[in-house]
Amino acid sequence: MNNQELVFLSANDLSNKIKAREISPVEAVNAYLERINTVDEKLNAYITVMADEALSEAIIAEKEIASGTNNGPLHGVPVGIKDQIYTKGIRTSSASKIRSDFVPDYDATVVTGLKKSGAIILGKLNMTEFAMGDPITSAFGITHNPWDVTRNPGTSSTGSGAATSSFMCATSLGEDTGGSIRGPAANCGLVGIRPSWGRVSRYGVDGASWSLDTIGPISRTVEDCAITLGAIAGYDQKDPYTKDVPVPDYQERLTGEVKGLRIGLIKEFLDPDVMGITHALRQSILDAAQLLSSLGAEVEEVSVPLAPFSGAASRTISAVERSSLHPEWLRERPNDLHHNTRVAFAAGELVPAQIYYKAQKLRTLIRKQTLDALDRCDVLAMPVDSGPAQIMDLTPGIPSKESAAGAIKNASYRGLFSMVSGPALSICCGFTVEDGNRLPLALQIAGRPFDESTVMNVAYAYEQNTEWHNERPPI
């Protein structure tokens, strides 16, 4: 197999071929480095490519595998990491001029987990400045969507979505505050899971919102997502917010059996008059539900009346918590922030305490309604967005009051499970054509806290009976 074809293997297939010694880790790393050299000038997904380090690790992995050592399902597999996640001796910029020369002296816990599993880190991926939900704020230039370079690749894990979709890494890590794993996965035709809050350590990660931030994988298949999550999940005494609960073998639990499972379609999110969902996406969600029903799942419509207000509540909470992390940046280095970041930080500081308090109360009510629905259903299904990836407006500032209000309402699709704190996964469920470009659409499957296995298994059942995950962007 030549290098050009090697990069199109799933992470799991690549791992199996490495384990069988049909492909060496050095060959895999070189193949991905060649792909990055060819493609990334069009997408700008990487901030730092760790070529020398990756090749050194590949040589070590090759010797380990030759001696019979197997560190796990990612042994020798090249991965990319969002640039807010600390890597020892390698710049971690959070895509900001303010952090452009910051070099951590330790690895984040998730990086340690990847390394223990044998994964090889190819480099640090672009993102929006300090994980803002704005695609144009990176100090290292914007990242483009491989399905249409004029469109948003999904924020804030822009590079994770673009690099994984365009085969510049086998799998990747993103970070999800209000949807920054699920949004890039949706816009780029991938699988991305926001794990339960407390499932994955955040030690060694530049935070955005302490009560919402979650690290998780963005991958090309559900199985790749499962093995990546398995490498990073678990209790960490360095992060007091992680939960000391067992981590199952996610890959082993991908049976594809959904007979008798109860799936609830959140009706508020499928109402075009309430949320503005496009006809194409609504039909794709209904088609996905019909397919799962044909596999034996019991599909019913459920109501979460406060769901459409999730965006307003989650955006308020994240704005306040984000601006409180480093208030000195706004006061001492305002000109080193992107204009949109500066406005967002200032707005967060101006939110009255009673508004933040009301948002937290609303969060509690929304969470209760959603968990009540999950008492009746095993998982809930809904869109990730109101439609496909949108064209990026590269002009700094807020275009209009109406556009801002629309963005907040649209954030409800992802903000719901950011506040529920349970697992939520995005998977491609079809395509639509806009301006002559074929663009992915996405289904969101979400479940009870710490029940990632059921969520991923439902997604796996859907994936195994469709072909969307085999589509390649025209890049």
N, C-alpha and C positions, 0 to 999 in steps of 0.2 A: 504494500500500500504506500503510495507516494504522499508527500507532505500536504499537498493540496487537498487530498481526500481525507487524510487522517483527522483534520480539525472538524469534520462533519460528523464524527462519531459522537454518540452521547457520552457523558462522563462515565456512566456505568459500563457501556460497551468498551470504552477505552481502557478502563480499569481492568476488565476481564482479559483484554488482549495483552496488557502489560503483565498481569499476573501469569498468563500462559506463555510469556516471553516471546509473543509474536511481534510486539512493539516495545521498544525500550523507552524509559522516561526521557532520555536525551533526545531521541527522535521526536517525542511528543512536544517537548519544550521548543525544540528548533522549528517544528511545524507551526506552532502558535506564534513564535517570534516572527517568522516569515509572513504569517497572516497579518499580524499587527503592522509590520512594515508596509504591507500592500494596501491595507484597508483604512488604517486609523487616520491617515491624513484627510480622509473624507468625513470622518465621524467625530474625531477628537474625544474618544472615550477614555483614554489613559492620560493621567497627569505624570506618572512616573512608571517607566518600564524597567523592571529589575532583571535585565537580561543576564548579567554575570552571576548574580545571586541564584537565579533560577537554574542556570546551567550547572552551577556547583552542586545545588541540591539534587538535581537530576542524576548526576554522576554517583552521588551517595545512594540515592534510591535504587539505581541500577545494580549497585554492588549488593545492597540489602536483598533485593529480589532474587539475584543470582544465588545468594547464600541460603535462600529459602525463607527469609523473613517476610512476613506480611503484616503491615501496620494497619490495614483496613481497606475499605472499598474506595478510598481516594489515593491509595499509595501510588505515587508517580504521576498523578493527574494535575495538570496546570490549572490554577484558579486565579481569579481577580478579586480585589478587595476594595471596597469604597474607601475614599481617602480621608474619612473621619475616624477610621479604625487604626489604632497605633501599631506600628511595625518598628521593632528595635533597629536603630541605626539608619532608618529610611524615613525621609520626610513624610509628615502627615499634615497636610495643609488645610483640610476642610474647605478646599477650593477658595481660600481667602488670602489676600495680600498680607493680612495681619498674621497669619500662621504659615506664610510661605517659607520660612526658614526654621520651622519647628521640627526637630528630630527627636523622637522619643528614645528613652534608654531602656525600654521594656516593650514586650509584645502585649497586645490586648489578649484577654483570655480566649476569645474566639480564634485568634491567630494561633495561639498555643494549641488549641484543639485541632485546628486544621493540620498543623505540623505533626502532631502526634498521630494523626490519621494517615500521614505520609503525603499529604497534598503539597504541591509545589506552587509557591506564590509567584505569579508572573509580574504583578505590578499593582499600582494604586490607581483606582478608577476615579474619573471626574465625577462631579456632583454639583449641586447648587450650593452657593456660599452658605456655610453653617447650616446646611440641610433645610434651606428655605424652599417653599413650594413654588418657586419661580424659575423657569428653565434657563434664564439668560444671565444669572448673577455670578457665575463662576469667574474668578480672577484668571483662570487659565483658558478662557474661551468657552463658548457654548458647545454642548454635545448635540449631535444630530441623530435623528431616527433613521435606522437603516432601511425602513420601508418607504420612507419619503423624507429626504434630508431637510425639507422645510418645516417638518412637523416636530412637535414636542416628543422626546423619547420617554417622557415620564419623569416626574420629580419626586424626591430630590436625588434618588439614586440613578441619575441620568446615564453615567458611564457603565454602571452594572447592567442596565437594560440593553444599552447599545452594544457593548462588548460581547455579551452573551448571545444576543440575537444574531450578531454578525460573525460569530465563530472566532472571536479573538480571545476566548478563554472557554474552558469546558464547563465551568459553573462559576458562580460569583456570590459574594456577600453584599447585601444592601442593608439599609437601616430604615425602619418604618415608624414614623411619628403619627402622621395623619393619613398615611397611605403610600409611603415612599418606597415600598417594595412592590405592592400590588399595582400601583400606577405604572411604573416602568414595565412590569411584566405584561400588563394589559396592552400598553401602547406598542410594545415590541413583540407581541405574540408568544410570550413565554409563560412559564409556571413560576410563581413567586408566592411564598408563604410568610405571612406575619405570624410568628409563633405566639403562644400565650405569653402575656406579660409575666416575667419571672422564670420563663423556661430557659432563656439564654442570657448569659452574663453580659453586662455592659461595661465591665471593668476595662479601662483603656480605650474608651470611645468618647470622642468629643460629643457631648450631649446636645440635644435641642430642647427636650421637654422631659423632665425626670419621670413624670407620671404616665407618659405615653410611649417613650422610645423603646423600640424592640429591634434586635438584630436578627436577620434571617436570610435564607438563600433566594437567589434568582437563578433559575436553571432552565434548560430546554425541555425537560421531561419531568413528570411527577417522580419517577424513580431517582433521577438525579437530585431533585429537591430533597427527597427522603434521605439519601446518603449524605448530602451536605449538611442538613439539619442534624443528623445523627452525630456528626463530627463536632458540632459546636454546642449542643444542648447539654444541660445539666447544672446542678448546684455548684456555686462558686463562693467560697467564704470571703473572697475579696469584694463581692457584690452582695450586700445585705438584702437586696430585693429579689434575688433568685430564690426559688422554692426548692426545698430538699425533697423532691418527689422523683420516683423512678423514671428513667428515660427508656422507653421501649425500643425494640429494633424496628424502626419505621419501615425499612425496606422489606423485612420479613412479613410485615402486616399488610403489604400491598397484595391482597388476594384478588381484587376486582369483583368480589361477591357483594352485592348490594341488595339481594332479595330480602324484603321485609323491612328495610331501612326506611325511616320516615323523613322525607325531605319537604321543608316548608318554603314556599316561594313568598317573599315579602311583597305584599300587594302594593304598598305605597310606593316602592321603588320601580314598579312596572307600570305606573300610571303616567302617561305622557303629560297630562294636564297638571300633575303635581310636580314632577321632576324633569320633564322635558326630554325623556328618553327617546332616541330615534326609533323609527319603525324597524329598521334593519336589526338593531341590537335587541329590541324587545322580542322580535321573532326568533332570533338566534337563542335567546335565553329560554323561550318556550319550547323550541325544538330540542334543546339540551335536556330540559325537564322531561319531555316525551321519550327521549332515548333512555334516560335513567329509569323511567316508568316501565319501559319495555324490557328492562333488565331485571325487573321485579321490585324496584323501589316503590314506595307509596308516596306519591307527590300530592301535596295539598297547598292551598293558599292560606297564608297566615297574615295577621296584622300586627305591626309594631307602630302604633299611631304616632309616636314621637320620633320615629326614624328620620323624617325629613329635616329635623332640627339638629341632627348630629353634627353637621358641618359647622354651624354657628357655634355650638358648644365646644367642639374639639379645636376649632381655630382660635377661639378666645383663650382657652386653657394653654394651648401651645404658644400663642403670642406672648402671654404674660410670663410663662416659665422660661421661654427662650431668652427674652430680654433681661431676665433676672440673673442669668448665668454669668455674664461678663458685662455689667453695666459700664465699666471703665472704657470698653472699646468705643461705645457711642460717644462718650464724653471726651476721650483723649485722642481717638484716631478716627473721627467720623469720615474724613476724606479717603481713608483706606478701605471703606466699605463701599460695595456697589450701591448705587442710588436706591434701588428697590429694597436692598437689605437695610439700609439706613432708615428708610421710611417705615419698614416693618418693625425694626427694633424700637424706634421712637413711638410708634403706635402701641406696641406692647407695654411700654412704660406709662402710657397715658390711660390705659384701661383702669377704671375705678375698681377698688377692692370689692365693692358689692356686685359688680358685673362678673368678676372672676368667681365670686362665691355663688352667684346664681348659675353660672355655667357648670360648676361642680355639682350643684343640686340637680340640675337638668341631667347631667351625666348619670347620676345615681338612678333617676327615674327611667332614663333610656335603657340603662343596663338591666334594671329589673324587668322591664317589658320584654327585652330581648331574651333574658334567661328564662322568663315564663314561657316564651315561645319554644325555647329549647327543652322545656320540660315535656312538651308535646311532640317535638321533632328531634331527630338525631342530628341533623344539620339544617342550616338555612341557606337558601340560594338567592342571589340577587346580582345586579350588574356591578361592575367596578367603576363605571363612569356612565355618562349619558350617551356616549357614542365613541367613535374611534379617536385616535390622536388628533389634536387640533394644530393648525398652523401657528408657529411661534411668532409673536409680536416682539420684534427686537427693539422697539422703542421703550426706553426706561419710563417708569411712571405707571399710574393707574389710568387706563383709557377712559373709563367712565364709571359713574356710580352704579349703573346697571350691570356693567361687566363684573364689577367687584361683588355685587350681590349675587349674580349668577354663579360666580366661582365658589362662593361660600355655600350656596345651596348644593352645588354639584359635589362639594367635598363630603356631603353626607353619606354617599355610597361607601366611602372608605373610612370616614370618621366614626361610623357606627361601631365597628369592631375594634377600632383604636380605643374607644371608651369602654367597651364591654370587657376588654382584656382577654378575650378568647382568640383561638387561632382563626385566621381568615386567609384563603388562598385564591389567587387569580389564575385562570387557565383559559387559553384561547378557545373560543367556541364558534369561530367562523370568520368571514371576511366581508368587507363592503368596499365599494369603489367610490372614491371621491377625487375629482379633478384628474381622472385617469390613473390614479394610483390605488392599488389594492392594499387595504389596511386591515389589520387584525381587530377583532372584537373579543370581549372577554366576559366570562362568567365568574362570579365570586361564590365560593363555597366556604361556609364558616360554621364553627361548632362551639361546644362547651369548653371552658377553660381546661387546658392540658389534655385535650382529646384531639391532638393533631393527627393521630393515626386514622381516626374515622374520616376526618376531612380529606386527608390525602388519599384514602382508599376510594372514596366516592369520586374524587378527581381522576384517580387511576382507572376506575371502571369506565368513566366517560372517555378518557384519552385512548384506552385500548380499543374502543369501538368507533373511533373517528380518525381522521388523517391530518387534522390541523397542525399537529406538532411536527409533521414532516415537511411543512412549507418552509421555503428559504427566502429571505428578503433579497431584492434585486441590487445587491451592493457588491 
